[in-house]
Amino acid sequence: MGKVMLIGAVGAGKSTLVNRLLDRKEESKKTQTLNYHDWIVDTPGEYLENPLYYKALMATVLEVTHILVVQDSTRKKATIPPGFTNGIPKTPIGVVTKADHPEADINWAQTQLRKAMPKGPVVITSSFNGKGIDELLNLLGIR
């Protein structure tokens, strides 16, 4: 089994997704630093939103086999730079979060992910109702 790193904006649902992937029932908390949970590395949203932290992301990517690029479907703000994953030597998996939310705009979120990561699959998820979680685990080789 490999190790996975999640990258996404502040509030994108990364920590909630971590809990769902690990089948943990605890409440998600704001990630302040790199958090290692079993086979997952959860990164703070600030690491993506502030280019000064890109070195930390690029150093951490060397420790993992997969990168999950997370886009909140309820947030109409592009935070992942176009072509961001082109400089990462791993095949990324795009993850649209909060697909169950009434304000979700899945098409917009998918478009943002495709701008950031031209290659790799995109999975539509909801950590609350479980949509896409099995598909994501299968892509990661967990199930």
Sine and cosine of phi, psi and omega as CSV:
sin_phi,cos_phi,sin_psi,cos_psi,sin_omega,cos_omega
0.00,0.00,0.64,-0.77,0.00,-1.00
-1.00,0.01,-0.10,-0.99,0.05,-1.00
-0.88,-0.48,0.60,-0.80,-0.12,-0.99
-0.86,-0.51,0.66,-0.75,0.10,-1.00
-0.90,-0.43,0.72,-0.69,0.07,-1.00
-0.98,-0.17,0.74,-0.67,0.04,-1.00
-0.80,-0.60,0.73,-0.68,0.04,-1.00
0.01,-1.00,0.14,-0.99,-0.06,-1.00
-0.94,0.34,0.24,-0.97,0.13,-0.99
-0.85,0.53,0.76,-0.65,0.06,-1.00
0.98,0.21,0.19,0.98,-0.04,-1.00
-0.96,0.27,-0.24,0.97,-0.01,-1.00
0.98,-0.21,0.33,0.95,-0.03,-1.00
-0.90,0.44,-0.77,0.64,-0.05,-1.00
-0.92,0.39,-0.59,0.80,0.07,-1.00
-0.91,0.42,-0.65,0.76,0.05,-1.00
-0.90,0.44,-0.66,0.75,0.06,-1.00
-0.83,0.55,-0.75,0.66,-0.01,-1.00
-0.86,0.52,-0.66,0.75,-0.01,-1.00
-0.93,0.37,-0.69,0.72,0.01,-1.00
-0.88,0.47,-0.57,0.82,0.00,-1.00
-1.00,-0.03,0.03,1.00,0.00,-1.00
0.84,0.54,0.67,0.74,0.06,-1.00
-0.99,-0.17,0.58,-0.82,-0.06,-1.00
-0.99,-0.16,0.01,1.00,-0.07,-1.00
-0.96,0.29,0.39,-0.92,0.01,-1.00
-0.96,0.28,0.64,-0.77,0.00,-1.00
-0.96,0.28,0.58,-0.81,0.04,-1.00
-0.84,-0.54,0.42,-0.91,0.04,-1.00
-0.86,0.52,0.80,-0.60,0.02,-1.00
-0.99,0.14,0.83,-0.55,-0.04,-1.00
-0.98,-0.19,-0.50,0.87,0.00,-1.00
-0.64,-0.76,0.03,-1.00,0.10,-0.99
-0.86,0.50,0.81,-0.59,0.03,-1.00
-0.91,-0.43,0.82,-0.57,0.01,-1.00
-0.98,-0.18,0.86,-0.51,0.03,-1.00
-0.81,-0.59,0.97,-0.24,0.04,-1.00
0.79,0.61,-0.95,-0.30,-0.05,-1.00
-0.97,-0.23,0.24,0.97,-0.07,-1.00
-0.83,-0.56,0.67,-0.74,0.15,-0.99
-0.93,-0.37,0.89,-0.45,0.02,-1.00
-0.99,-0.12,0.82,-0.58,-0.03,-1.00
-0.96,-0.28,0.54,-0.84,0.09,-1.00
-0.92,0.40,0.59,-0.81,0.03,-1.00
-0.86,0.52,-0.50,0.87,0.02,-1.00
-0.88,0.48,-0.45,0.89,0.01,-1.00
-0.91,0.41,-0.47,0.88,0.05,-1.00
-1.00,0.02,-0.59,0.81,-0.12,-0.99
-0.98,0.18,-0.28,0.96,-0.02,-1.00
-0.85,-0.53,0.93,-0.36,-0.03,-1.00
-0.82,0.57,-0.35,0.94,0.05,-1.00
-0.89,0.45,-0.38,0.92,-0.01,-1.00
-1.00,-0.08,-0.03,1.00,-0.03,-1.00
-0.85,0.53,-0.55,0.83,0.02,-1.00
-0.87,0.49,-0.64,0.77,0.02,-1.00
-0.91,0.42,-0.66,0.75,0.04,-1.00
-0.90,0.44,-0.72,0.70,-0.05,-1.00
-0.92,0.39,-0.55,0.83,0.06,-1.00
-0.94,0.35,-0.65,0.76,-0.02,-1.00
-0.93,0.36,-0.54,0.84,-0.02,-1.00
-0.87,0.49,-0.41,0.91,0.03,-1.00
-0.94,0.34,-0.31,0.95,-0.02,-1.00
-1.00,0.02,-0.18,0.98,-0.16,-0.99
-0.89,-0.46,0.26,-0.97,0.06,-1.00
-0.98,-0.21,-0.42,0.91,-0.04,-1.00
-0.71,-0.70,0.48,-0.88,0.09,-1.00
-0.84,-0.55,0.80,-0.60,0.11,-0.99
-0.98,-0.18,0.89,-0.45,0.03,-1.00
-0.99,-0.13,0.92,-0.39,-0.18,-0.98
-0.98,-0.21,0.78,-0.62,0.05,-1.00
-0.82,-0.58,0.85,-0.53,0.06,-1.00
-0.95,0.31,0.83,-0.56,-0.03,-1.00
-0.98,0.22,-0.14,0.99,-0.01,-1.00
-0.98,-0.18,-0.10,0.99,-0.10,-1.00
-0.96,-0.29,0.88,-0.48,-0.04,-1.00
-1.00,-0.04,0.77,0.63,0.04,-1.00
-0.69,-0.72,0.83,-0.56,0.03,-1.00
-0.99,0.16,0.89,-0.45,-0.03,-1.00
-0.90,-0.43,-0.24,0.97,0.00,-1.00
-0.99,-0.12,0.88,-0.48,-0.05,-1.00
-0.87,0.49,0.57,-0.82,0.06,-1.00
-0.83,0.55,0.69,-0.73,0.02,-1.00
0.95,0.32,0.23,0.97,-0.10,-1.00
-0.80,0.60,-0.67,0.74,-0.08,-1.00
-0.99,0.16,-0.12,0.99,0.02,-1.00
-0.87,0.49,-0.47,0.89,-0.01,-1.00
-1.00,-0.05,0.13,0.99,-0.03,-1.00
-0.95,-0.31,0.83,-0.56,-0.09,-1.00
-0.99,0.17,0.60,0.80,0.05,-1.00
-0.70,-0.71,0.47,-0.88,0.08,-1.00
-0.98,0.19,0.86,-0.51,-0.03,-1.00
-0.99,0.13,0.38,-0.93,0.16,-0.99
-0.86,-0.51,0.84,-0.54,0.05,-1.00
-0.99,0.16,0.64,-0.77,0.01,-1.00
-0.76,-0.65,0.90,-0.44,0.12,-0.99
-1.00,0.01,0.83,-0.55,-0.02,-1.00
-0.97,-0.24,0.25,-0.97,0.08,-1.00
0.89,0.46,0.56,0.83,-0.04,-1.00
-0.90,0.44,-0.35,0.94,-0.01,-1.00
-1.00,0.10,-0.17,0.99,-0.08,-1.00
-0.95,0.32,0.63,-0.78,0.00,-1.00
-0.86,0.50,-0.44,0.90,-0.02,-1.00
-0.99,-0.12,0.20,0.98,-0.02,-1.00
-0.91,0.42,0.72,-0.69,0.13,-0.99
-0.85,-0.53,1.00,0.05,-0.12,-0.99
-0.91,0.42,-0.64,0.77,0.01,-1.00
-0.88,0.48,-0.69,0.73,0.02,-1.00
-0.88,0.47,-0.71,0.71,-0.01,-1.00
-0.89,0.45,-0.67,0.74,0.03,-1.00
-0.89,0.45,-0.64,0.77,0.03,-1.00
-0.88,0.47,-0.68,0.74,0.02,-1.00
-0.89,0.45,-0.67,0.74,0.02,-1.00
-0.90,0.43,-0.66,0.75,0.00,-1.00
-0.91,0.41,-0.53,0.85,0.08,-1.00
-0.92,0.39,-0.63,0.78,-0.04,-1.00
-0.98,0.18,-0.53,0.85,-0.07,-1.00
-0.65,-0.76,1.00,-0.02,-0.03,-1.00
-0.88,0.47,-0.40,0.92,-0.02,-1.00
-0.90,-0.43,0.42,-0.91,0.08,-1.00
0.97,-0.23,0.39,-0.92,-0.01,-1.00
-0.96,0.27,0.35,-0.94,0.10,-0.99
-0.83,-0.56,0.76,-0.65,-0.02,-1.00
-0.89,-0.46,0.75,-0.66,0.04,-1.00
-1.00,0.00,0.83,-0.56,-0.10,-1.00
-0.76,-0.65,0.34,-0.94,0.24,-0.97
-0.64,-0.77,0.88,-0.48,0.03,-1.00
-0.95,0.32,-0.31,0.95,-0.04,-1.00
-1.00,0.06,-0.67,0.74,0.01,-1.00
-0.97,-0.24,-0.02,1.00,0.10,-1.00
1.00,0.06,0.04,1.00,0.00,-1.00
-0.83,0.56,0.77,-0.63,0.10,-0.99
0.98,0.21,-0.13,0.99,-0.07,-1.00
-0.92,0.40,-0.71,0.70,0.03,-1.00
-0.89,0.46,-0.66,0.75,0.03,-1.00
-0.87,0.50,-0.68,0.73,0.01,-1.00
-0.90,0.43,-0.71,0.70,0.03,-1.00
-0.88,0.47,-0.61,0.79,0.06,-1.00
-0.91,0.42,-0.70,0.72,0.03,-1.00
-0.87,0.49,-0.54,0.84,-0.01,-1.00
-0.99,0.12,-0.12,0.99,-0.02,-1.00
0.97,0.23,0.36,0.93,-0.01,-1.00
-1.00,0.08,-0.56,0.83,0.00,-1.00
-0.84,-0.54,0.00,0.00,0.00,0.00
